[in-house]
Amino acid sequence: MKKINVLEKEIALYKKDDEDYICITDIARYKNPDRTDDLIRNWLRNRNTIEFLGVWEHLNNPDFKAVEFDGFKKQAGLNSFTLTPKQWIEKTNAIGLISKAGRYGGTYAHKDIAFEFASWISVEFKLYLIKEFQRLKDEEHKQLGWDIRRNLTKINYRIHTGAIKENLIPPELTLRQTNLIYASEADILNMALFGITAKEWRDSHPGDKGNIRDYANVSQLVCLSNLENLNALFIREKTLQAERLRKLNQIAIQQMRLLTNDTGIKRLEAGDK
């Protein structure tokens, strides 16, 4: 379970059905750490709150029980009216609030609702909450984008190595000889795209960890993924290595020219910085 720090208060986050929920019990602690449940119940008693929750559920929950909601709406604001998160969830089949028990127990609300509750607690706290939550989402998107691109390259590299194994490696070769062939074919891609072999890159970057591909930008990773597929095809077509290098280099130059001018790629690369 992830947490963010807002004005020196830890706020737990929970994901359900790919939707983000925020612990409003933690938010309530900013106002009064000893009466979090009372604060949430008082918020739920408010007529404006009930109307907001009802509209949200109508928009997002096809199984929301409108009749039961109307009953709560009529009572909201009366001195005798009380409502807990659990009652709201059970009576209306609501999905915007979640009541959790256990180690990370408390009341969680969909981010739309949690921001509304935070505004009721403190406008200042709400603004800092939104800022920290968005910062976390930006970090997640950057990491997700990087993982997708790296994993795509790894998957295509398996296609590439499969073509090498099937067409370029006789069964009688030793392990060392086999590894040399794989390295040679990897350098065909490195030479076509980067104009340098893996060893030449390591020799010129003695203080850097990893390899040349770990420092590739978005455009280069996209191009590399394409080159891996094409080289696998050329290998299966029995094209000689020198000819494959020539073709791949021409393709790499053309693709990099297109990719570096693509606005979508530019946005991705800007997000990685």
HELIX and SHEET records of a PDB file:
HELIX    1   1 ILE A   24  LYS A   31  1                                   8    
HELIX    2   2 THR A   36  ARG A   45  1                                  10    
HELIX    3   3 ARG A   47  ASN A   60  1                                  14    
HELIX    4   4 ALA A   66  GLN A   75  1                                  10    
HELIX    5   5 PRO A   85  THR A   92  1                                   8    
HELIX    6   6 LYS A  111  ILE A  121  1                                  11    
HELIX    7   7 VAL A  123  ASN A  167  1                                  45    
HELIX    8   8 LEU A  175  PHE A  194  1                                  20    
HELIX    9   9 ALA A  198  SER A  204  1                                   7    
HELIX   10  10 ILE A  212  TYR A  215  5                                   4    
HELIX   11  11 VAL A  218  ARG A  236  1                                  19    
HELIX   12  12 GLN A  241  LEU A  259  1                                  19    
HELIX   13  13 THR A  263  ASP A  272  1                                  10    
SHEET    1   A 5 LYS A   3  VAL A   6  0                                        
SHEET    2   A 5 LYS A   9  LYS A  16 -1                                        
SHEET    3   A 5 GLU A  19  CYS A  23 -1                                        
SHEET    4   A 5 GLY A 106  HIS A 110 -1                                        
SHEET    5   A 5 LEU A  97  LYS A 100 -1                                        
END                                                                             
